[in-house]
Amino acid sequence: MRMVWVFFKLRMRQLRYDKVALVFCYVFPVVLLLGIGYPLALSGNHKIKVSYLETEIAPAGRPLVEALDNHELVHAIPFVGERVQAEAALRNNEIQHLLSVSGSSAGGPANVTIGSNSLEENRISAIALASIMKTSPSGSSVAEVRLQNVEVSRRSSYLATLLPGLIGMTMLIIGLSGFGSVLIGEESAGLFKNLKTIDVSPTPFFAGLFLSRLLIAYSVVAGMLAVSVFGLGVSPDINYPLLLLAVTLGAATYLGIGLIVFLFSRSVMAFSGIISFIQLPILLLGGAFFSTKLFPSWLQPIAEHSPLAPFTSMLRELMFGGVGFHNVSQLYPALITMSIWMVVILLLARLRFRW
């Protein structure tokens, strides 16, 4: 028992100085719980969410909107943007209902228009919403409630979130495990010391591994796209040069992240801990499994500028939004964000690297 106690104290002292292991044990589970549990808690809110433009609510409709927001089954949300943006969000199922209220004066009868996309569950909830407006007491009487259906776009399906998310997750795994873990393994085996003794430049060494992983990324995306087109009904009408550009930017960025993690890791255990710690937040903020629209408003700008979200956004616009050279400007924000990430990561890796 005495020897067991001695070795037990030795291992506890090792943990004391292994900050990565402590972070991985205590912080990572909390991040996992918050990252997955928070969006699920939000999605579990079964109130009917109805959006409205401030400019399209007449004075007669103000009491009606306030009464709706106070109703136990309804949540009224002001839409930030113009009418065109609101209609696009309605078609893409980013919002489910768009409310317009017209009336002659405050206290007079209000004419209500509820715009809903053509998804069956939204058409049903629109009927329920109209019934609530007619029966709930408020400071405004309702003269007429008109339902207006908007044809839903291809981007509204869950596949439009899942497919780009799975591609992005695979690319991230290739960068972290297929690139960074190979390097940490080779360094642990003493390969770098051998290369240093024969005075080999690191440029061709890294370039060869980089190009091989880039080719793997291309083939993986091609395979997943083929399965989606022939097996899941995704339209093959995609601008493939722009898709190639997006995949190249994404692969270079995630390979660079794998290189950065390798350069800051002193051991295989530290590398594994860092990978486990950063991979999940990148996936969650990148909208790999669910839309970032579920996040609170303060978190959405952070998610939009995370390493993965611009990439999945570009894939979604190219595969489901019909973006091509004629409207490539829609991709500019994501392209700029991804380019900045790629340049900063590769520059940091260049400054940090030493044989």
N, C-alpha and C positions, 0 to 999 in steps of 0.2 A: 504493500500500500504506500510505503514511503516513496518508492520510485514513481508510482503513479502520480502522487502529489507533486513531485518534482517536475515531471513532464507536463502535468497540467498547468503549473505556474509558467513554465517555459512557453507553452502555446498561448496562454493568455497574454504574456508580454509581447509575443509576436503580433497578436491582434492589435495591441495598443499602438504599435508603430506602423501597422498596415492600415493607413487611413482609407485606402480604396476599398478594402474588404469591409470596414465598418460602415462606410457610406452605402455600399452595396447591400449590406444586411439590414440597415435601419431606414435609410431614405428611399431606396428603390421601391420597396413594397408600398410605401405611402404614395409615391408618385403613380404607381400602377393603379392603386385604388382610386385616387382622385381622377386620373386620366380617363379611366373607363367608367367609373361610377357616376361622375358628374354629368356627362352627356346622357347616360342612361336615365338618370334622375330627371333631367330636363325633358327627355322624350316621353317619360312616364306621366307628364302633365297632360291630362286629356281635355283641357279646356279648348274650346273652339277659338283659334287665333284668327282675328280679322284685322287687316292692315287698312290704313286710310292715309290720304294725303291731306295735309292741313288746308291746302287751298281748295279742296273739293268738299269741304264740310261747311254748309251754309249756316248762318246764325241759328236757323230753326233746328239744325241738327246737332248743335253742341250738347244740349241736355241728353239727347239720345245716345251720343257716343259715351258720355260720362256714365249713363245708366248701364250701357252695355259692359263697360269696363268693370263696373261694380257687381255685375251679375256673376253668380257662382260658376256658370258654365262657359263664360266668354272672357277673352282677354283681347282688348283693343290696343293695337300697337301702331304708333305713328310711323309712316314710312319715310325714310330719309332719302330724298332723291326726286327726280322728275317723273311725270306721268309715263314717259316712254320706258324708263327704268323699272317702274312698278309693273307695267304690263309684261316686260321681259321676265321679271322675277315670278310673275304669276304663271307664265307659260312654262318656266323651268321648275315649277313647284317649290321655289324658294319661299314664297308666300302662298297661302291657300285661298284667301279671300281678300278682295279689295273693295272697300266700302266708299260709296259716294252718296252725299245727301244734299238735296236741293230743296229750297223753300223760300217763300217770299220775305218772311220776317221772323224774328225770334218769337216763339210762342205759337206761330202758325203751323199748319200741317206740313209735314216733310215728305218728300218723295225720295225713296231709298233705292239705290241700285247696288246689288251685290254681285261683283264679278268673281267667278270661280273657274278654275281650270277643269278640264273634262274628266279628271280621275273620279271614279265612282264614289270613293269615300268623301271627296270634297263636294261633290254635287249633293250627296245626302246631308252632310253637315251644313250646306248652304240653306237647304230647306228647313233644318232645325233652327238655324240662325234667323231666318225670316219669321218663323213662328214665335221666337223669343221676342223679336222686335214688336210684333203685333200685340203680344199679350203682356209684356212687362210694362209696368207703370213708369213713366218718365215725364220730364218737363216738356216733352215735345210729342205731339200726336203724329202718327204715321198715316199718310193718305194712301200711299202705294209702296209696295216692295216688289221690285223687279229683279229677277234672277237673270244673269248673263253668263253664258258659258264661253270660255276661251279654250281653244284647242291646245292641248298640252304638247310640248316639244319632246324630242328624243332625249334631251338632257335631264328630263324629269325622272327617268327610271333609275332604280338603285344601281343598275349595271353601269350607268354613267359615273357613279361614284366608286363602285367596286373595281372595275377594270383598270382605270388609271391608278387607283390606290394599290392594287396588287402589283402592277408594273413598277410603280415607285418603290414599293417595299422590296421587290426582287432586286432592283438596281441598288438599293441601299445595302442589302445583304451581300451582293457581289462586291461592293466597295469596302465594306467593313470586314467581312469574313474571307472573301476571295482575294483580297488585296492586302489588307492590314495584317490579318492573321498569318498569311504566308510569310510576310516580312518578319514578324516577331518570332515565328518558328525558325526561320533561317538564321536570324541573329542569335537565338538561343543555341543553335547547333554550331555556332562559330564560323558561319560562312562569310560574314562581313569582315572578320579579322583576316581570313585567308585572301579575300579580294583586296583588302588594303595592303597586304604584304606584296602583292604582284602589281600594285599601282594601277588598278583598273578604275576608270572614271565611273562615277555613279550614274551618269546620264544614260548610257546605253543599257545599263542594268535595270534601272527603273522603267525606261521607255519600253523595253521588251515585255516586262510584266504588265505595264499599263496597257499596251496595245492588245495583248492577249486577252485581258479582262474586258477591254472595250469590244472586242469581237464577240465575246461571250454575251455581253449585254445586248448587242445588236441581234444575235441569234435568238436570245430569250424573248425579246420584244416581238420579233417576227413570228415566233412560235405561238405566243399568247394571242397576238393579233389574228393569226390564221384560225386558231381555235374559236375565237370570238366571232369571226366573220362566218365561218362554215358551220359552227355549232350553236351559236347564241344569237344569230341574226343581226349582228352589228354590220352596218353599211360599210362596204369597202371604198366608198367615195371619200377618200382622205387625201389631203395634200402630203404626199410622201416625202418630198424634199424638206418641208417644214417639220414633219415628224422626225426625220433623220437629224435635223438640227437640234430639236428638243431632246432627243435621246442622247445625243453627243454631249450637250451641255449637262444633262443630268448625270450621265455616267462619269464625266470628268470631275464633277463636283463631289460625288459620293466616293469615287476612288481617292480623291484628295482628302476627304474626311477620314477614310481608312488610313491614309498615310500620316495624317496629323495625329491620330490616336496612337499609331505605332511609335511616332517620334516622342510622344510624351509618356510612353509606358516603359517602366523599368524592368518589367517581368511579364511572363505570360499571364499570371494571375491578375496583375494590374490591368493588362490589356483587356482581358475578359470582363473584368468588373466595369471598366470605363465603357466598353461596348454595350453591356447590359444596361448601364445607367443612361446613356444618351440615345439609344436606339428607340426605345418606347416613346419618349417625348417627341422625337422627330416624326415618328409615325402618327401619333395622335394629333399633333399640331398640323401635320401635313394633310389631314383629311383622308387617310388611307382607308378607313372603314366606315366613316360617316361624315356628313357635310360639316364643315367648320361653321356653318350658319347656326348650329346648335350652341356654339360657344357664346358667352356673354359679350356684349359690345366692346368692352375694354380688351378682351382677349383676341378678338378677330383680327385687328391689325398686326398683332404679334404673329398669329398663325399665318397670315398672308405673306409675311416676310421671312418665314422659317425656311430651311433648306428644301423641304419636300413639297410644300403647298404650291409654289409657283410651277413646279414640274407637273404635278397632277392637274393643275389648272390648265396648263398648255395642252396636255394630252386630252383633257375633257373637251376643250374648245375644238381641237383638231378632229377628234373621233366622233363627237356628238353635236358639236356646234356649227359644223360646216365652214370653219374658218379656212381661208386660203390666201393667196397673194392679194386678192382684191380687197380683203378686209383684215390684212395681217396686223394692222395697228391695234387690234384687240389683244394681240399677244405681247405688245411692247412692254407693259409693266412687268409681266412674268419673265420675259426675256432679259430685261435689265436687271431684275432681282437675281436671277440665276447667274448671269454673267458676273455680277459683283461678288456673289458667293464663290464662284469658281476662281476668279482672279485673287481674291483675298486668301482663300485656302491654299492655293498653289504657291503664292508668294510666301506665306507663312511657312509652308513646308520647305521651301527652298532656303529660307533664312535659318530654319531650325536644324536642318539635316547636317550631320557629321558622320563620317565613316566610323 
